Amino acid sequence: MRLRDKVAIITGGASGIGKATALLFAKEGAKVVVADQNEAGGKETVDHIRSDGGEAIFVRADVASAEDVQSMVKAAIETYGKLVILFNNAGIAMRLPVADLPEEDWDRCIDINLKGVYLCSKYAIPEMIKNDGGCIINMASIYGVVGGKTRAAYVASKGGVVNLTRGMALDYASNNIRVNCICPGFVETPLVRDVVKTPEEYQALAVQHPMGRLAKPLEIAYGALYLASDESSFVTGIALPIDGGYTAG
Ligand SMILES: NC(=O)c1ccc[n+]([C@@H]2O[C@H](COP(=O)([O-])OP(=O)(O)OC[C@H]3O[C@@H](n4cnc5c(N)ncnc54)[C@H](O)[C@@H]3O)[C@@H](O)[C@H]2O)c1
């Protein structure tokens, strides 16, 4: 098992990529703290892990709330005694060009997608330092490295995540904390439900990826597993594309 006895917090673990990663990490021996605003979905992930014989707890947390995030980290320490892996995965879509984007939607997108990464890391890092190190995986996107139409706040938030990753990687390399991010192309999750309602819409997105399809959540989870495991022990500060070739051209 590649994560035996490691303790991992996964934000956004109630759905999509976060859920797939929580199930995979637990199968690989991690004790998983599933954190999400969505209580029903989060508890479902935990039930699934436990019925497969794994260990997990659910914590309701809004990653944009410092208070919730501190309680989340506390729950991990109180339950499992340490914190080794943080997967900052929670995020929301925001599909409007700037002139049409209400200020509160801009704030919500940046608060969850970017400030959430800062807050969770801020409170997790001291616990990792106590434990002689750890690893943080941030969820960016292809839209962290290339632009995209009608989603200015989202691309800004994910571009921020890519460079926040590099900054944190440099700051904490000497503490044996590795910090990396993942840049997926489009993935078949509820997040993209609005834009893939019909086979034609699916195809229009699929052709933007040289491999001609969208990713499955598990294909992203395997990238997170590599970055969380000791197999990537000399890897820090990277933005790993998992995008079927989207950003290769
Ligand atoms: N699906 C894609 O095409 C795609 C592509 C690239 C990157 N991403 C990124 O992957 C991450 C996961 O997305 P997904 O596709 O699995 O979406 P999803 O909607 O299936 O899951 C996102 C989860 O995050 C949770 N969440 C949202 N706001 C939260 C908050 N404030 N606090 C705590 N939890 C919160 C939701 O409740 C949900 O369970 C996001 O950061 C997203 O931007 C997704």
The ligand as a Tripos MOL2 file, in Angstrom:
@<TRIPOS>MOLECULE
LIG
   44    48     1     0     0
SMALL
NO_CHARGES

@<TRIPOS>ATOM
      1 N1        -14.3050   18.8850  -13.4530 N.am      1 LIG1
      2 C1        -13.3870   19.5180  -14.1840 C.2       1 LIG1
      3 O1        -13.4670   19.5760  -15.4210 O.2       1 LIG1
      4 C2        -12.1990   20.1600  -13.5090 C.ar      1 LIG1
      5 C3        -11.1070   20.5080  -14.2980 C.ar      1 LIG1
      6 C4         -9.9890   21.1090  -13.7180 C.ar      1 LIG1
      7 C5        -10.0000   21.3730  -12.3500 C.ar      1 LIG1
      8 N2        -11.0970   21.0340  -11.6140 N.ar      1 LIG1
      9 C6        -11.0390   21.3420  -10.1880 C.3       1 LIG1
     10 O2        -11.1590   20.1490   -9.4490 O.3       1 LIG1
     11 C7        -11.6990   20.4330   -8.1600 C.3       1 LIG1
     12 C8        -12.8120   19.4480   -7.8620 C.3       1 LIG1
     13 O3        -13.8350   19.6480   -8.8070 O.3       1 LIG1
     14 P1        -14.8360   18.5140   -9.3060 P.3       1 LIG1
     15 O4        -14.8350   18.5790  -10.7700 O.co2     1 LIG1
     16 O5        -14.5840   17.2470   -8.6120 O.co2     1 LIG1
     17 O6        -16.2090   19.2050   -8.8260 O.3       1 LIG1
     18 P2        -17.4140   18.7220   -7.8960 P.3       1 LIG1
     19 O7        -18.3930   19.8360   -7.9770 O.co2     1 LIG1
     20 O8        -17.8190   17.3370   -8.2610 O.co2     1 LIG1
     21 O9        -16.7420   18.6830   -6.4460 O.3       1 LIG1
     22 C9        -16.3530   19.8280   -5.7700 C.3       1 LIG1
     23 C10       -16.5880   19.6160   -4.2880 C.3       1 LIG1
     24 O10       -16.1160   20.7730   -3.6010 O.3       1 LIG1
     25 C11       -17.0620   21.0910   -2.5960 C.3       1 LIG1
     26 N3        -16.9690   22.5050   -2.2470 N.ar      1 LIG1
     27 C12       -17.3080   23.5750   -3.0170 C.ar      1 LIG1
     28 N4        -17.1310   24.7000   -2.3240 N.ar      1 LIG1
     29 C13       -16.6520   24.3480   -1.0980 C.ar      1 LIG1
     30 C14       -16.2760   25.0660    0.0560 C.ar      1 LIG1
     31 N5        -16.3660   26.4070    0.1090 N.pl3     1 LIG1
     32 N6        -15.8230   24.3800    1.1140 N.ar      1 LIG1
     33 C15       -15.7510   23.0340    1.0910 C.ar      1 LIG1
     34 N7        -16.1100   22.2990    0.0330 N.ar      1 LIG1
     35 C16       -16.5580   22.9480   -1.0500 C.ar      1 LIG1
     36 C17       -18.4130   20.7450   -3.2010 C.3       1 LIG1
     37 O11       -19.4130   20.5790   -2.2040 O.3       1 LIG1
     38 C18       -18.0690   19.4510   -3.9280 C.3       1 LIG1
     39 O12       -18.2510   18.3220   -3.0990 O.3       1 LIG1
     40 C19       -12.1260   21.9010   -8.2020 C.3       1 LIG1
     41 O13       -11.1360   22.6870   -7.5750 O.3       1 LIG1
     42 C20       -12.1820   22.2120   -9.6870 C.3       1 LIG1
     43 O14       -11.9670   23.5760   -9.9600 O.3       1 LIG1
     44 C21       -12.1790   20.4120  -12.1440 C.ar      1 LIG1
@<TRIPOS>BOND
     1     1     2 1
     2     2     3 2
     3     2     4 1
     4     4     5 ar
     5     4    44 ar
     6     5     6 ar
     7     6     7 ar
     8     7     8 ar
     9     8     9 1
    10     8    44 ar
    11     9    10 1
    12     9    42 1
    13    10    11 1
    14    11    12 1
    15    11    40 1
    16    12    13 1
    17    13    14 1
    18    14    15 2
    19    14    16 1
    20    14    17 1
    21    17    18 1
    22    18    19 2
    23    18    20 1
    24    18    21 1
    25    21    22 1
    26    22    23 1
    27    23    24 1
    28    23    38 1
    29    24    25 1
    30    25    26 1
    31    25    36 1
    32    26    27 ar
    33    26    35 ar
    34    27    28 ar
    35    28    29 ar
    36    29    30 ar
    37    29    35 ar
    38    30    31 1
    39    30    32 ar
    40    32    33 ar
    41    33    34 ar
    42    34    35 ar
    43    36    37 1
    44    36    38 1
    45    38    39 1
    46    40    41 1
    47    40    42 1
    48    42    43 1
@<TRIPOS>SUBSTRUCTURE
     1 LIG1         1 GROUP 0 **** ****
